[in-house]
Amino acid sequence: MGVEITMADRPVAQDAVDDLVATVERAAYTSQGSISAEEIGEIVLDGLRDIDEVSYLRFASVYKDFQKASDFEKEAASLDSEPSTTE
């Protein structure tokens, strides 16, 4: 699932999306050798956590392969228990 699809119909500033994309690009550019899809996914998840929780859950549901409603509940609960990196 792409970042733009994840953020569809969400009140997210384009600057925030651009910053997230730039973060992924910087990580790819500065990595030794290649960067794995897993690393990119984690960077996107971290960024979405700070930008918009609904977008984060949308992305996480695909990235982490949620299978049932309790997967959403657990992930949503983790949003409340883990501090944001921008706080």
N, CA, C and O atoms as CSV, one atom per row, in Angstrom:
chain,resi,resn,atom,element,x,y,z
A,1,MET,N,N,0.862,-1.175,0.000
A,1,MET,CA,C,0.000,0.000,0.000
A,1,MET,C,C,0.898,1.224,0.000
A,1,MET,O,O,1.812,1.326,0.819
A,2,GLY,N,N,0.649,2.142,-0.900
A,2,GLY,CA,C,1.452,3.340,-1.014
A,2,GLY,C,C,1.092,4.375,0.034
A,2,GLY,O,O,-0.010,4.376,0.583
A,3,VAL,N,N,2.035,5.246,0.295
A,3,VAL,CA,C,1.841,6.292,1.298
A,3,VAL,C,C,0.673,7.199,0.921
A,3,VAL,O,O,-0.133,7.555,1.782
A,4,GLU,N,N,0.571,7.574,-0.343
A,4,GLU,CA,C,-0.520,8.465,-0.748
A,4,GLU,C,C,-1.879,7.788,-0.587
A,4,GLU,O,O,-2.843,8.435,-0.178
A,5,ILE,N,N,-1.969,6.505,-0.899
A,5,ILE,CA,C,-3.229,5.775,-0.717
A,5,ILE,C,C,-3.564,5.693,0.766
A,5,ILE,O,O,-4.719,5.852,1.162
A,6,THR,N,N,-2.557,5.446,1.571
A,6,THR,CA,C,-2.742,5.359,3.024
A,6,THR,C,C,-3.320,6.652,3.588
A,6,THR,O,O,-4.107,6.627,4.534
A,7,MET,N,N,-2.927,7.779,3.005
A,7,MET,CA,C,-3.350,9.075,3.517
A,7,MET,C,C,-4.556,9.642,2.781
A,7,MET,O,O,-4.944,10.784,3.028
A,8,ALA,N,N,-5.154,8.867,1.883
A,8,ALA,CA,C,-6.309,9.344,1.121
A,8,ALA,C,C,-7.427,9.798,2.057
A,8,ALA,O,O,-7.770,9.110,3.018
A,9,ASP,N,N,-7.979,10.953,1.761
A,9,ASP,CA,C,-9.087,11.535,2.526
A,9,ASP,C,C,-8.736,11.851,3.976
A,9,ASP,O,O,-9.629,11.958,4.816
A,10,ARG,N,N,-7.462,11.998,4.276
A,10,ARG,CA,C,-7.020,12.369,5.615
A,10,ARG,C,C,-6.535,13.812,5.586
A,10,ARG,O,O,-6.008,14.267,4.571
A,11,PRO,N,N,-6.708,14.533,6.684
A,11,PRO,CA,C,-6.268,15.939,6.742
A,11,PRO,C,C,-4.765,16.050,6.998
A,11,PRO,O,O,-4.334,16.500,8.060
A,12,VAL,N,N,-3.987,15.638,6.021
A,12,VAL,CA,C,-2.532,15.621,6.156
A,12,VAL,C,C,-1.940,16.640,5.179
A,12,VAL,O,O,-2.258,16.633,3.990
A,13,ALA,N,N,-1.097,17.494,5.688
A,13,ALA,CA,C,-0.454,18.513,4.854
A,13,ALA,C,C,0.505,17.854,3.867
A,13,ALA,O,O,1.205,16.900,4.208
A,14,GLN,N,N,0.528,18.365,2.660
A,14,GLN,CA,C,1.429,17.825,1.636
A,14,GLN,C,C,2.881,17.915,2.085
A,14,GLN,O,O,3.694,17.063,1.725
A,15,ASP,N,N,3.215,18.934,2.866
A,15,ASP,CA,C,4.585,19.063,3.381
A,15,ASP,C,C,4.972,17.853,4.232
A,15,ASP,O,O,6.114,17.396,4.180
A,16,ALA,N,N,4.031,17.341,5.007
A,16,ALA,CA,C,4.302,16.179,5.846
A,16,ALA,C,C,4.590,14.950,4.990
A,16,ALA,O,O,5.489,14.167,5.295
A,17,VAL,N,N,3.827,14.792,3.926
A,17,VAL,CA,C,4.049,13.677,2.999
A,17,VAL,C,C,5.419,13.832,2.335
A,17,VAL,O,O,6.185,12.873,2.245
A,18,ASP,N,N,5.715,15.033,1.879
A,18,ASP,CA,C,7.000,15.296,1.234
A,18,ASP,C,C,8.167,15.024,2.179
A,18,ASP,O,O,9.188,14.475,1.765
A,19,ASP,N,N,8.018,15.408,3.444
A,19,ASP,CA,C,9.066,15.163,4.435
A,19,ASP,C,C,9.284,13.670,4.661
A,19,ASP,O,O,10.420,13.215,4.802
A,20,LEU,N,N,8.189,12.911,4.694
A,20,LEU,CA,C,8.296,11.459,4.888
A,20,LEU,C,C,9.012,10.823,3.698
A,20,LEU,O,O,9.895,9.986,3.878
A,21,VAL,N,N,8.641,11.210,2.513
A,21,VAL,CA,C,9.294,10.686,1.309
A,21,VAL,C,C,10.779,11.054,1.326
A,21,VAL,O,O,11.624,10.227,0.986
A,22,ALA,N,N,11.096,12.274,1.714
A,22,ALA,CA,C,12.488,12.705,1.777
A,22,ALA,C,C,13.268,11.889,2.811
A,22,ALA,O,O,14.439,11.576,2.600
A,23,THR,N,N,12.629,11.548,3.912
A,23,THR,CA,C,13.279,10.724,4.934
A,23,THR,C,C,13.624,9.353,4.376
A,23,THR,O,O,14.722,8.846,4.606
A,24,VAL,N,N,12.700,8.753,3.649
A,24,VAL,CA,C,12.951,7.452,3.032
A,24,VAL,C,C,14.079,7.575,2.004
A,24,VAL,O,O,14.972,6.730,1.957
A,25,GLU,N,N,14.038,8.607,1.197
A,25,GLU,CA,C,15.084,8.803,0.192
A,25,GLU,C,C,16.457,8.984,0.837
A,25,GLU,O,O,17.447,8.433,0.355
A,26,ARG,N,N,16.519,9.757,1.928
A,26,ARG,CA,C,17.798,9.959,2.636
A,26,ARG,C,C,18.322,8.637,3.175
A,26,ARG,O,O,19.514,8.345,3.079
A,27,ALA,N,N,17.424,7.841,3.741
A,27,ALA,CA,C,17.838,6.544,4.293
A,27,ALA,C,C,18.385,5.646,3.193
A,27,ALA,O,O,19.393,4.965,3.382
A,28,ALA,N,N,17.721,5.648,2.051
A,28,ALA,CA,C,18.191,4.838,0.927
A,28,ALA,C,C,19.541,5.337,0.422
A,28,ALA,O,O,20.424,4.541,0.101
A,29,TYR,N,N,19.694,6.631,0.356
A,29,TYR,CA,C,20.921,7.230,-0.162
A,29,TYR,C,C,22.114,6.982,0.775
A,29,TYR,O,O,23.230,6.737,0.315
A,30,THR,N,N,21.870,7.048,2.077
A,30,THR,CA,C,22.964,6.941,3.039
A,30,THR,C,C,23.232,5.515,3.516
A,30,THR,O,O,24.192,5.283,4.251
A,31,SER,N,N,22.402,4.563,3.110
A,31,SER,CA,C,22.606,3.181,3.555
A,31,SER,C,C,23.848,2.596,2.901
A,31,SER,O,O,24.227,2.974,1.793
A,32,GLN,N,N,24.453,1.692,3.595
A,32,GLN,CA,C,25.601,0.972,3.047
A,32,GLN,C,C,25.054,-0.119,2.137
A,32,GLN,O,O,24.415,-1.054,2.618
A,33,GLY,N,N,25.288,-0.021,0.856
A,33,GLY,CA,C,24.740,-1.005,-0.076
A,33,GLY,C,C,23.294,-0.698,-0.373
A,33,GLY,O,O,22.953,0.430,-0.730
A,34,SER,N,N,22.448,-1.683,-0.228
A,34,SER,CA,C,21.024,-1.484,-0.523
A,34,SER,C,C,20.227,-1.412,0.771
A,34,SER,O,O,20.694,-1.822,1.833
A,35,ILE,N,N,19.025,-0.886,0.659
A,35,ILE,CA,C,18.128,-0.798,1.807
A,35,ILE,C,C,16.994,-1.790,1.558
A,35,ILE,O,O,16.464,-1.877,0.450
A,36,SER,N,N,16.636,-2.525,2.586
A,36,SER,CA,C,15.619,-3.560,2.426
A,36,SER,C,C,14.215,-2.953,2.461
A,36,SER,O,O,14.000,-1.862,2.990
A,37,ALA,N,N,13.289,-3.677,1.893
A,37,ALA,CA,C,11.888,-3.259,1.937
A,37,ALA,C,C,11.414,-3.175,3.386
A,37,ALA,O,O,10.599,-2.315,3.722
A,38,GLU,N,N,11.912,-4.049,4.235
A,38,GLU,CA,C,11.548,-4.026,5.653
A,38,GLU,C,C,11.999,-2.719,6.312
A,38,GLU,O,O,11.249,-2.117,7.081
A,39,GLU,N,N,13.214,-2.287,6.010
A,39,GLU,CA,C,13.714,-1.027,6.556
A,39,GLU,C,C,12.872,0.153,6.074
A,39,GLU,O,O,12.550,1.051,6.853
A,40,ILE,N,N,12.523,0.147,4.807
A,40,ILE,CA,C,11.681,1.212,4.263
A,40,ILE,C,C,10.320,1.200,4.945
A,40,ILE,O,O,9.801,2.253,5.316
A,41,GLY,N,N,9.746,0.025,5.111
A,41,GLY,CA,C,8.449,-0.088,5.784
A,41,GLY,C,C,8.482,0.463,7.197
A,41,GLY,O,O,7.547,1.140,7.626
A,42,GLU,N,N,9.555,0.175,7.921
A,42,GLU,CA,C,9.678,0.673,9.302
A,42,GLU,C,C,9.822,2.195,9.329
A,42,GLU,O,O,9.262,2.857,10.203
A,43,ILE,N,N,10.563,2.742,8.386
A,43,ILE,CA,C,10.710,4.197,8.307
A,43,ILE,C,C,9.358,4.842,8.031
A,43,ILE,O,O,9.001,5.846,8.647
A,44,VAL,N,N,8.613,4.257,7.104
A,44,VAL,CA,C,7.281,4.777,6.778
A,44,VAL,C,C,6.364,4.677,7.988
A,44,VAL,O,O,5.652,5.631,8.301
A,45,LEU,N,N,6.370,3.542,8.670
A,45,LEU,CA,C,5.531,3.393,9.866
A,45,LEU,C,C,5.881,4.441,10.917
A,45,LEU,O,O,4.991,5.068,11.491
A,46,ASP,N,N,7.161,4.630,11.168
A,46,ASP,CA,C,7.582,5.633,12.158
A,46,ASP,C,C,7.102,7.028,11.768
A,46,ASP,O,O,6.619,7.788,12.607
A,47,GLY,N,N,7.240,7.351,10.492
A,47,GLY,CA,C,6.800,8.664,10.028
A,47,GLY,C,C,5.299,8.836,10.124
A,47,GLY,O,O,4.812,9.879,10.561
A,48,LEU,N,N,4.563,7.809,9.714
A,48,LEU,CA,C,3.102,7.897,9.772
A,48,LEU,C,C,2.603,8.000,11.202
A,48,LEU,O,O,1.604,8.668,11.469
A,49,ARG,N,N,3.290,7.344,12.118
A,49,ARG,CA,C,2.894,7.415,13.543
A,49,ARG,C,C,2.865,8.875,14.006
A,49,ARG,O,O,1.993,9.272,14.779
A,50,ASP,N,N,3.817,9.661,13.530
A,50,ASP,CA,C,3.904,11.064,13.919
A,50,ASP,C,C,2.964,11.965,13.125
A,50,ASP,O,O,2.538,13.010,13.617
A,51,ILE,N,N,2.641,11.563,11.901
A,51,ILE,CA,C,1.836,12.408,11.023
A,51,ILE,C,C,0.340,12.239,11.257
A,51,ILE,O,O,-0.386,13.216,11.442
A,52,ASP,N,N,-0.116,10.974,11.247
A,52,ASP,CA,C,-1.561,10.726,11.313
A,52,ASP,C,C,-1.794,9.280,11.734
A,52,ASP,O,O,-1.390,8.352,11.034
A,53,GLU,N,N,-2.441,9.092,12.872
A,53,GLU,CA,C,-2.635,7.749,13.414
A,53,GLU,C,C,-3.510,6.863,12.532
A,53,GLU,O,O,-3.265,5.660,12.439
A,54,VAL,N,N,-4.521,7.430,11.886
A,54,VAL,CA,C,-5.376,6.626,11.014
A,54,VAL,C,C,-4.571,6.127,9.813
A,54,VAL,O,O,-4.677,4.961,9.432
A,55,SER,N,N,-3.778,6.996,9.227
A,55,SER,CA,C,-2.920,6.588,8.119
A,55,SER,C,C,-1.934,5.518,8.577
A,55,SER,O,O,-1.659,4.562,7.851
A,56,TYR,N,N,-1.410,5.688,9.778
A,56,TYR,CA,C,-0.502,4.691,10.346
A,56,TYR,C,C,-1.191,3.335,10.424
A,56,TYR,O,O,-0.628,2.326,10.000
A,57,LEU,N,N,-2.400,3.309,10.959
A,57,LEU,CA,C,-3.116,2.031,11.095
A,57,LEU,C,C,-3.446,1.419,9.735
A,57,LEU,O,O,-3.387,0.200,9.572
A,58,ARG,N,N,-3.788,2.246,8.777
A,58,ARG,CA,C,-4.057,1.736,7.429
A,58,ARG,C,C,-2.804,1.050,6.865
A,58,ARG,O,O,-2.872,-0.068,6.355
A,59,PHE,N,N,-1.673,1.732,6.967
A,59,PHE,CA,C,-0.422,1.172,6.439
A,59,PHE,C,C,-0.024,-0.068,7.225
A,59,PHE,O,O,0.361,-1.082,6.644
A,60,ALA,N,N,-0.118,0.015,8.538
A,60,ALA,CA,C,0.269,-1.112,9.390
A,60,ALA,C,C,-0.578,-2.343,9.105
A,60,ALA,O,O,-0.080,-3.467,9.171
A,61,SER,N,N,-1.849,-2.142,8.791
A,61,SER,CA,C,-2.727,-3.289,8.555
A,61,SER,C,C,-2.259,-4.121,7.366
A,61,SER,O,O,-2.424,-5.341,7.360
A,62,VAL,N,N,-1.685,-3.477,6.373
A,62,VAL,CA,C,-1.168,-4.197,5.214
A,62,VAL,C,C,0.265,-4.661,5.484
A,62,VAL,O,O,0.610,-5.819,5.245
A,63,TYR,N,N,1.086,-3.748,5.980
A,63,TYR,CA,C,2.499,-4.048,6.207
A,63,TYR,C,C,2.687,-5.191,7.207
A,63,TYR,O,O,3.542,-6.057,7.022
A,64,LYS,N,N,1.885,-5.181,8.259
A,64,LYS,CA,C,1.993,-6.206,9.300
A,64,LYS,C,C,1.006,-7.349,9.093
A,64,LYS,O,O,0.924,-8.257,9.921
A,65,ASP,N,N,0.262,-7.310,8.000
A,65,ASP,CA,C,-0.648,-8.388,7.604
A,65,ASP,C,C,-1.676,-8.719,8.698
A,65,ASP,O,O,-1.789,-9.860,9.145
A,66,PHE,N,N,-2.416,-7.689,9.109
A,66,PHE,CA,C,-3.465,-7.914,10.104
A,66,PHE,C,C,-4.452,-8.952,9.584
A,66,PHE,O,O,-4.809,-8.944,8.406
A,67,GLN,N,N,-4.889,-9.846,10.469
A,67,GLN,CA,C,-5.812,-10.907,10.095
A,67,GLN,C,C,-7.177,-10.791,10.764
A,67,GLN,O,O,-8.152,-11.388,10.306
A,68,LYS,N,N,-7.244,-10.022,11.847
A,68,LYS,CA,C,-8.522,-9.903,12.564
A,68,LYS,C,C,-8.592,-8.554,13.277
A,68,LYS,O,O,-7.602,-7.830,13.381
A,69,ALA,N,N,-9.773,-8.246,13.754
A,69,ALA,CA,C,-10.006,-6.950,14.394
A,69,ALA,C,C,-9.086,-6.735,15.594
A,69,ALA,O,O,-8.670,-5.607,15.861
A,70,SER,N,N,-8.773,-7.788,16.304
A,70,SER,CA,C,-7.910,-7.636,17.477
A,70,SER,C,C,-6.511,-7.150,17.094
A,70,SER,O,O,-5.828,-6.532,17.911
A,71,ASP,N,N,-6.079,-7.424,15.861
A,71,ASP,CA,C,-4.788,-6.899,15.400
A,71,ASP,C,C,-4.826,-5.377,15.352
A,71,ASP,O,O,-3.863,-4.714,15.736
A,72,PHE,N,N,-5.948,-4.824,14.876
A,72,PHE,CA,C,-6.121,-3.370,14.861
A,72,PHE,C,C,-6.145,-2.827,16.286
A,72,PHE,O,O,-5.519,-1.809,16.584
A,73,GLU,N,N,-6.869,-3.509,17.156
A,73,GLU,CA,C,-6.985,-3.056,18.550
A,73,GLU,C,C,-5.621,-3.005,19.230
A,73,GLU,O,O,-5.300,-2.035,19.917
A,74,LYS,N,N,-4.825,-4.048,19.037
A,74,LYS,CA,C,-3.490,-4.091,19.651
A,74,LYS,C,C,-2.596,-2.972,19.110
A,74,LYS,O,O,-1.875,-2.317,19.863
A,75,GLU,N,N,-2.658,-2.769,17.801
A,75,GLU,CA,C,-1.814,-1.730,17.202
A,75,GLU,C,C,-2.270,-0.341,17.655
A,75,GLU,O,O,-1.442,0.525,17.937
A,76,ALA,N,N,-3.579,-0.135,17.722
A,76,ALA,CA,C,-4.101,1.152,18.189
A,76,ALA,C,C,-3.687,1.394,19.641
A,76,ALA,O,O,-3.334,2.514,20.010
A,77,ALA,N,N,-3.732,0.350,20.459
A,77,ALA,CA,C,-3.304,0.476,21.854
A,77,ALA,C,C,-1.821,0.831,21.936
A,77,ALA,O,O,-1.404,1.568,22.829
A,78,SER,N,N,-1.025,0.303,20.999
A,78,SER,CA,C,0.405,0.614,21.023
A,78,SER,C,C,0.662,2.087,20.696
A,78,SER,O,O,1.665,2.655,21.127
A,79,LEU,N,N,-0.240,2.698,19.940
A,79,LEU,CA,C,-0.094,4.126,19.643
A,79,LEU,C,C,-0.198,4.957,20.917
A,79,LEU,O,O,0.482,5.973,21.059
A,80,ASP,N,N,-1.038,4.529,21.826
A,80,ASP,CA,C,-1.209,5.252,23.083
A,80,ASP,C,C,-0.063,4.999,24.057
A,80,ASP,O,O,0.248,5.850,24.890
A,81,SER,N,N,0.567,3.820,23.950
A,81,SER,CA,C,1.582,3.462,24.932
A,81,SER,C,C,2.996,3.840,24.513
A,81,SER,O,O,3.882,3.956,25.360
A,82,GLU,N,N,3.218,4.033,23.211
A,82,GLU,CA,C,4.556,4.395,22.737
A,82,GLU,C,C,4.625,5.886,22.456
A,82,GLU,O,O,3.775,6.426,21.748
A,83,PRO,N,N,5.627,6.553,23.004
A,83,PRO,CA,C,5.749,7.997,22.761
A,83,PRO,C,C,6.080,8.304,21.312
A,83,PRO,O,O,6.807,7.556,20.659
A,84,SER,N,N,5.550,9.392,20.821
A,84,SER,CA,C,5.847,9.870,19.477
A,84,SER,C,C,7.278,10.365,19.444
A,84,SER,O,O,7.789,10.865,20.447
A,85,THR,N,N,7.930,10.230,18.299
A,85,THR,CA,C,9.310,10.708,18.179
A,85,THR,C,C,9.383,12.223,18.051
A,85,THR,O,O,10.468,12.802,18.110
A,86,THR,N,N,8.210,12.878,17.872
A,86,THR,CA,C,8.214,14.333,17.750
A,86,THR,C,C,7.833,15.024,19.057
A,86,THR,O,O,7.780,16.252,19.123
A,87,GLU,N,N,7.571,14.238,20.087
A,87,GLU,CA,C,7.184,14.850,21.364
A,87,GLU,C,C,8.398,15.270,22.162
A,87,GLU,O,O,8.260,15.803,23.263
